[in-house]
Amino acid sequence: MIDLRLLRDDPELVRASQRARGEDPALVDALLTADSARRSAIATADKLRAEHKAMGKQVGKASKEERPALLEQAQQMSAEVKKAETAQHAAEAELQEAHRAISNIVQDGAPAGGEDDFVLLETVGDVPEFDFIPRDHLDLGESLGVIDMERGAKVSGSRFYFLTGYGALLQLGLLQLAAQRAVANGFTMMIPPVLVRPEIMAGTGFLGQHSAEVYHLEEDDLYLVGTSEVPLAGYHSGEILDLGAGPKRYAGWSSCFRREAGSYGKDTRGIIRVHQFDKVEMFVYCRPEDADAEHQRLLAWERDMLAALDVPYRIIDVAAGDLGSSAARKFDCEAWVPSQGTYRELTSTSNCTTFQARRLSVRYRDDNGKPQIAATLNGTLATTRWLVALLENHQQADGSVRVPAALVPFVGTDVLTPVG
């Protein structure tokens, strides 16, 4: 949630952020109204409680003759207090609903617009030139015996798959390399739960505009996570952190689940958009003033991983309308996919400022010992989708695929060759 003090001080800033996202600026006025109504309801209830308490003292001091009338007044006042408290609770609920409807404030410098309005920051590496027609990752994966979509669909339905043989080793090697690099850079490695409570899923912002993508187990009222960002954000919920030694950095290795609602017809071939995948996700808690620098560090660690796989990629500054409700700024690294002749997202790193931590009540103590809301950030370090870029960019004329040197120790071979 956004800071209500900022809303009161500069509502036009919040309206401008809403417009940049393509969202309704009138929600800002609804929140201002709800905030004012709540404060008024609290003041009314507080005043009546104080008067009721004073009346109680009068009753205690009253004579026998005065007491019946005072008791009757006290009973009437008690009813008024209960009515005022009911109104206060209703106003607080309305404020909560209006508050959660507002997305994070877009950071100054982020481009306005939608998915296609990103700003290209940098292109890294040379696009490969083949003297043959490049095959797509699924053709390669099937011929190499590393991806089996047909049996995945037989067992689980569309957009499920098996990674087989060297395919499984490639993914495990990729994630293990990411884990090793995360630990070397000061991250605490975590294997989190992949089922979370509603308040944790809502706290990270995934039950708003992204709720249709989330799997919900109704009988247990638990949600399957689409990223380990969610359980890692909830890890310190309700706590006051010690950030005196710097940011707290975690790297979560988990399976992730997404319904991909609304994406039918997009990337249905292969493993670009699937319902289940594995990922190593970086997650950081820090002081708000350190968040921008930490965001650049996360991007640098993503770049290091992409360099290890020797794939060409570009970095984009994601437009406001494509940020997601929690992010104030997001940078994506998109790898070249030869069969499509375009770049496709492999990593995202988002600065969520204090938005998630305010919802989840994650705080730290400032230099004066006063509790303040922390900032949170996240970034992808490796995921199943990386196999798409790896297979396609390293394919050779005979149908084989070169394994990047960084993965050879995990995979056990430097070349994958067609089977059968």
N, C-alpha and C positions, 0 to 999 in steps of 0.2 A: 504494500500500500504506500501511497505517497504521503509525505509529511503534511499534516493539516496546517501547521504553522506557515509553510510555504504557500499553501492554497490561500490562506487568509491574507498573507502579505502581497502575493503576486498572482492573483487568479488568471490574469491574461497570459502569463507564462504557461500555465497548465492548459488553457484553451489552445494556445499555439501548438503545444505538444500534441494535443488531440487532433488538431487539423493536420499536422504533419503526418500523423499515423493514418489519416483517413477515417478517424473515429469522430463521434459526435461531441462537439464542444459544449453542447447544452447539458451534458452530464456534469460538467464543472459547476454550473449554476444549481443543478439539483443537489450536488454535494454541499455547496455553500448553504443552501436552504436547510438541508438536513443537519448540518453542523450547527447552524444558528438555533434551530428548533431543539436540538439536544441540549445545548448550553442553557437555553431558556427553561427547559423542563427540569434540568438539574437544579437550577437556581430556585425555581418554584418549590420543588420537593425539599430542598435544603431549608428554605425559609419556613415551610410548614412543619418540618421536623423540629426546628428550633422553637417555634411557637408552641408545638405540642409538648415539648420537653419543659418549657417554661410554665405551661398550664399545669403539668404534673406537679411541679414544685408548689404552685399556688394551692392545689388541692391538698397537698400535704400540710400546708400552713393554715388552711381555712378553718373557720369555726364550724360547729356542728350544723348550724343553720345555713351557712353559705355553701357547704360541701355538695349537697344534691344538685344544685344548679351548675356548679363548676364541673361536677362529674359528667353531667349531661353535655356540657360544652366540650369537655375533653373527649367524650365518645364521638361527637360530631367531627371534632378535629382529627381524631384517629382515622375516621372514614375518609376525610379529605386527604390525609397523608397517604393512605393506601391508594386512593385514586391518582394522586400525583406521582406516586412511585410506579404505578402501572403505566402512566403516560411517559414517564422517564424511560422505562424499559422498552416501550414501543419506539420512542425516539431514538434510543441507542441502536435498536435493531434496524431501523430505517437508515441511520447513519452508516452502519456496517455494510448494508447492501449498496448504498450509494458510493461508499468509499472503495469497495471492491470492484466497482464498475469502471474505475479510472485506471488506465494503464500507467506504467512508469513514465516519468518525465524524460522525453527524448533528450539525449545529451547534445549540447551545442556543437555543431559541426557535422552531425549525422545528416545524410541526405534525406530530404522529404520524398514522399511517393511510395510506390509499391514495389513488387518483386523485381521488376525490370529497371528500377531507377537507382540501382546501386552505383557506387563510384569505384572504378578500377584504381587500386593503389599501386600494384606491382605485378609484373609477370616474371616468373622464375623458371629457368630451364628452357631448353629447345624442344619444340614439338617434334616427335620422331617422324622421319620420312622413310616410308617403306617402298621397296621395289616390288611389292605384291599388294593385293587387296587385303587390308587388315580384317581379321575376324573379330566378332564381338566376344565379350567375356564368357557368355553362355556356350557358344560354339566351342571356344577353347576349353572351357571347363569340362564340358562333356567329353571332348576328344581326349583330354588328359586324365579323365577319370577322377576329377576333383570336385565337381558339382553335379548333383542329381536332383533336378527340379521335378521330374516325372514322379519319382517315388515320394518326394516331399509332398506333392499334391495328393498322391494316393493315400498317404498316411494322415495328413493334416488339412488338406485343402489348398486352394490357390495361394500363392505368395509364401509358401513354405518350401524348404529345401533340405537336402542332406549335403554337408561337406564331407567328402570321402577321401581316404588315403592322404595324399599329399595336400589336398585341400584343407583337411582338418589340421594338419601340421602347419600349413601356411598361416591359418588364422591364429592358432595357439602361439606360433612363433612371433607373429605380429604383436599380439597382445602382451606376450612375455617381454618383448623388446621395449614396448611402451612402459610396462611396469618397472623394468630395470632402470630406464631413463628417468621415470618419475621419482623413484627412490633416490637416485643419484642427485636429483635436483631438490631434495629436501621434502618430498611429499611422503606422507604416511600412507602406505598401501592398505586398502580396505576391500573386503568382499561384503557388500551390504545386503540386507534383505531386498527382495524384488517385489514384495507386497507391502503396501503402506496404508495407513489410516487416512480417512478423508481429509482430516485437518492438515496433514502433512502434504498431501497432493494439492489441496487448495492453497496452502501456504506458499507453495512454489509458483503458483499461477497457472497450473495446467488444467484447472477445472473451469476456466473461462472460455475463451475462444477456441481452445484446443481440446475441450472435453470430449468431442466426438471421436478423437483419436485414442482415447484411453480405455483400456479394458477394465470393467468393473465386475467384481464378484459379489453379486447382490446378497447372497445368503450370508456371507461373512462381512459385508460392507468394507471390503478392502480393494485397493486398486493395484494392478500390475504396472510397474514403472516403465516409462519409455526411455529413461536415462537414469543413471545412478546419481545424477544431480539431485533428484528428489529425496532419496533417503539420506544423502550426505547433507542436504540443506536442513533436514529434520534432526540430524544427529545431535546438534547443540540447541534445539528448540527449547525455549524457556530458561536458558542458561546465561550467565554472565561470564564471558571469556577473558582470559589473560592474554592480551595481545602486546604485552610489554616487550617481548622478544621479537616481534614482527608478526606477519600473517600466519594463520594456521592453514596448511595446505594438505589436502587429502586427494588420493587417486582411487576411484572406485572401479573395480572390475566386476561387471555383471552382465547377465542376459537382459535384454530390453525388449519391450513388447509394444507395438503400435498397430491400431486398427487400420490406419491409412484411409480413414473415411474421407470421401470426396476426392480421392486420387485415382479412381478407376479410369483406365485409359492412359495413365501416365506411368511410364517406366514399368510396365507390367512384365516385361521380359527380363529374366535373370534375377539378380540379387540387389538391384539398386533400391527398390522400394519393397520391403518385405515386412512380415508381421513379427518376426523374431530375429534378433541379431545380438552379437556380443560387442561390448565396448569397454574401453578404459577411458574414464572421464576425470578430468582434473576439477577440483572444487576448492575454493579459497574463501576464508573469512578474513577480513582485514578492516582497518580503520578507513572511513570514507575518503579521507584525504590521500590515502595510499592506493586507492582503487585504480586510477588511470595508469599508474606505473605498473601495477600488477597485471592489468589487462595486456599491456605490451609484453610482459614476461610470458604470459600464457601463449600469446601469438608466437613468440620466439621459440618456445618449446614445441609448438606444433610444426613450425618450419623445420626444426631440427629432425623431427620424425619423418617428414616428407622428404627431406634431403637424403635420409638413410635409405629410403626406398627408390631413390633416383627416378622420380616421376616429375614431369613438368606441371606447374600449377600457377594459379594466379591468386592474389589476395584482393578481396573486395570489401568495401565499407557498405554494409547492408542498409538499405533505405528504411525509414521509420515505419512504414506500413508493413514491413516484412520482419520486424524485430521480435514479435511475440510480446505479450503484455508485460513480462517481468524485466526485459532488457532495456537499458537506456542507450546502449551502443553495442554493435556486434560486428565482428570481422569474420568472414568466411575464407577458407582456403579451398579452392576448387581445382581439382586435377583434370588434366586433359584426358578425354576419352576418345581414342582414335576412331572407333566404329561410328560414333555419333558426330565427330567433327566439332566437338564443343567441350567446354569445361563443366564439370559437375562437382557439387559440394562434397568434400571429404571431412572437413572440420569446421566447427563454429566455436568462437569464443565470445562470451557475453559478459558485459559489466552490468550487473543488476542493481548497483548502488545499494541503497538501504531498503529496497522494495520488498524483497523476500524476508529479510531479517526482521522487518517491522511486523509483518504478518506472523512470523514464527517466534517473535519475542527473543531474538538473539542479540545480546548486548555485550559491551566491553566497558571497562572503566577508563575514563580519560585521565589526563595528567593530574587532575584535581580529585580523582577518585570517584567522580560522578558517572553513573551508568549512562551510556549512549548507545544508539542503534548502530550495529556493525554493518559493513558492506559485504556482499557476496558476489563471486564471479565463478564462471565455469568455462571449460574448454575441452574439446575432444582431442584425445591423444592417439587413439586407434579404434577402428571399428570394422565390422565385416565388409562394409561397402568398399574399403580400401582394396580389397581383392580385385575389384573391377578394374581399377587403374593399374594395379600391379600386373595382372594377366595381359591386358591389352597393350600397354606400353612396352612390355618386355617380350612380346611375341616375336618369333623368328619365322623365316620363310618355310621351314620344314614342319611347321605346326608346333614346335617346341616353345617353351617359355623360359627365359633366363630368370633365375632366382637372385634377387639383390644380395650382395655379399653380407649385409647385416643380418639377413634371415637364414643364410646357409647353415650356421651351427644348429639352428632349431629345426630346420626342415630335413637336413641330412643329405642334400644334393644341391648342385648349383644349376641344374637344368631339369625341367619337367618335360617329359617326352610323351607323345600320344600312346595310348594303350590299345591293345587288341589289334 
